[in-house]
Amino acid sequence: MISRTNITYGQLEKTLRSLGFSRRVFERNGNKGIRYEHKETGALILLPHFPDDDRVLDYHLAEVRTTVDGFGVADPSVFEAKLQ
């Protein structure tokens, strides 16, 4: 069983957009996904499409945190504060 966080995909999207990420829905092999791109830093996040009220999978949030921190988009404490 894969664990989920207390954060929803809607909250995650709102946070990413507030940090300057653009959002584009795409489809590949019949599966929808979302591409978040931060043009200023070159950060790119690809996630499968989930309903906004679904809780975020643990490893998706880890990927987002790593990308946001690694590309210098936001300090980890700022990112966490925006998620809440």
N, C-alpha and C positions, 0 to 999 in steps of 0.2 A: 504494500500500500504506500502510495506517495503522499507525503504530508503537505498540507496547505497552510498558508499563513492566515493572519486575521485581516489582511489587506485585500481589497477587491481589485479586479482588473480595472474597474472604473476609477478607483482612487489612484492606482498606478498610472493610468493614462493622464489623469489630471495633473499629477506630479510631474511627469515627463514633459507635458506640454508647457507647464509653468517654468520649466528649466530651459525652454527653447527648442525642444524636439518637435519636428514635424511628424505627421502620421499619414501613412498611406496603406490602404488595404490591398492585398494582392492574393492571387489564387495560383496554386501550383499543384499539379496532379490531383485536382479536385478538392484540395484542402485550402481553406482560407487562412491567411496569416496577416500580421500587422508589422509594418516596417517603420520604426522610429529612427529618424536621422537628425543629428545635431550638426548642422552645416558648419558652424563656427569651429568645432573641434574635430569633426570627422567621425564622431562616435555613431555607431550603427547598432541597433537592437532589433532582432527579428523574433517575433513571438507568434505562436498559433493564435487564432482568433477564438476568444472565449467570451461569453456574455459578461457585461459590465458588473453584474452582481455576483459572479463566481469568485471565490477566494483564490488568490494567486498561489500557484504551485511553488513550493519552497525553492526549487532549483531555478525557476524563472526569476524570482526576486534576487537570488544570489547572482545570477547573470547580469541583471540590471544594475545592482549595486557595484559589481566589479567594473562594469563598463563606465558608469557615471564617475566613479572614483578614478579609474585608470586613465580616462581621457581628461580629467580635471574639469568636468562639467560642474560639479558641486562637491563641497566638502561632505563627507559621510554624515556628520551631525546635521547639516542643512538638509540633506536628502531625507533623513529620518524624520526631521521635524515637518517637512512638507507632506510626507506620507500620512501623517496623523491629521 
